[in-house]
Amino acid sequence: MLKRLIYLACLLAFIAVSSLAQQTKRAMTPADILRVANVGDAQISPDGNWVVYTVSTVEADGTRSAIWIARVVSDTSQTALDAARPAARRNAATQLLSSGWNATNPRWSPDSKRIA
């Protein structure tokens, strides 16, 4: 009898929580879609250590695109500088240009040292 009561209480709690979660959902609006950042045009460096990509957002006066760079996570050995920094910071993406620029179509130089 006690098992049934506990089972019933758990079932009712699950139903109550799931109904609350459904009440908070709403349909996506055009304004929601405009707030989504679009990531694209990813280019892996020839040496395979980096990826550069664009992030486009809609602003009041049009679309803005920024170029970001991130280190490709791999099992290769770390340098002394890398070991001193936390892993999350070492592999974090970095915006290459200030927000005033509108840059697209990044391309790597053959030696992986420059982005055009």
Secondary structure, DSSP 4 states (H G I P E B T S, - for coil): -HHHHHHHHHHHHHHHHHHHHHHT-----HHHHHHSPEEEEEEE-TTSSEEEEEEEEEETTEEEEEEEEEEPP-SSPPPHHHHHS-HHHHT--EE-S-TT-------B-TTSS-B-
